[in-house]
Amino acid sequence: MKIRDRRHLRGTLAWALSLAALVFVAGAAAVSLREEPGRVVAALMVVGMFAGACGVALDRQRRNARSDALRDPLTSLPNRVLLEDRIEQALRGYQRSGQGFTLIVVDLDGFKDVNDVRGHSAGDDVLRSLAKRFEAVVRVSDTVARVGGDEFVILSLNTTSDEEASALVGRLRHALRRPFRVEGATVEIDGSIGWAVFPADGATADELLSRADGQMYATKRDNSDDELMLRRGVDAGVIRDVESAMTRNELVVVYQPIMDLQTGEPHSAEALVRRLLPDQALLPPAEFVPHVERTPLVRELTFIVVADALRSTQIWAEAGHDLGVSVNVPYKLVDDPLFVEGLAGLLGSFKYPPGLLTLEIVPAGPGAGSELDEEVVSRLSSLGVRLSLDDGGRAASFAALRVLPLDELKIDAAFVHGLGRSATDAALVRGLVEIGHALGLTVVAEGVETREAWNVLGAWGCDYAQGFYVATPRSATDLVEWLRGRWPAVA
């Protein structure tokens, strides 16, 4: 039985018992009226007391009913009705004091996966824990409301600028992204967040909520480029298979060279993870990485790739080639304290010059386009590793250009493939080269598959190239053999 139902039952029983006692005492008083007048007075006093108790019980029941109607039964947070009332109060308060406020909309990403993989009881535990975290972040005067299955709205009084709102959003996101311990398992989720500041962004509650929703959904669209995730969500079978592959060393890391466009010399290599199947075929990352990205497993997977990459650079150095190495890192790990701490440990254990390691930040998937914890990002930068923005040219990449302390921009292969065939793609690629250089970044073009693309990119001043025209991905030892030969494009 739910708490709300038990409370209602207790109120009803109290009212019924009080009424029964009242009837009994009143009857007894009537019988004794002629014989014992003194007792009648006492009886009437008791009747009054019971009548008062009846009134108190009824009043308590009415208050409980009103409270139940204004609260979310799972988290006990204000519901939409109470939120709307408090927004109206804030609007009226502005007329008196001139103090603005901010509405923040939080829509959880990956919460359906928690229910599907762990069960609905685990999902309920996450929601209750998250409600407490959000309330701990905001001021006492603020309101945290649950207005849908996985949607929250925060009304923050006296938060009157985008800068103040952004700071609060950063704290909310930090609370949201800390792992949850549920039924002995670790659960991680993220969220898309939008906000609106009154009066700058709207004059009414509807206008403000619409503005905040619009910003939130724009972020969510940028995070949803992966068709596989949109269509299938997280596949629990895939997650279990990757966990098993980790324990049996059935993940393979291959390396694709990145060449200097001006000199034709090898510059570095990108580490690409594959799943080794029983028939020795290699499963591409698109088949499993998007699923893993929505679970805590992605941190461990990334550490495995980084460790292999650092070992591989030692192999190349022993063969006389001082190459750097790039590793793909999901956006959600950029300000993950556990990731930064683990990465620092790996760099220390390998005694690796951090400037030779480039983290390619993928501006898609969970957390992309969101506010970042600047303190954690600063700790990541202080390690000395280079940060590269992958998939440059996609919508989400432009938002990331503004917030990440980048060293490099990597142009998405989809645009590079059009060189020599599409004037639009050519204009976009040339523009991205110029944008990267204007921001003080080195620029890498991936997906270089023709001599024409190589020549055009070199003429435009692009710094580095990667693609099948250069070389296909190969193992670390096979790359040593490849480096001994002459690369065809500069022969």
Order of alpha helices (4+ residues) and beta strands (2+ residues): alpha-alpha-alpha-beta-alpha-alpha-beta-beta-alpha-beta-beta-beta-alpha-alpha-alpha-beta-beta-beta-alpha-alpha-beta-alpha-beta-alpha-beta-alpha-beta-alpha-alpha-beta-alpha-beta-alpha
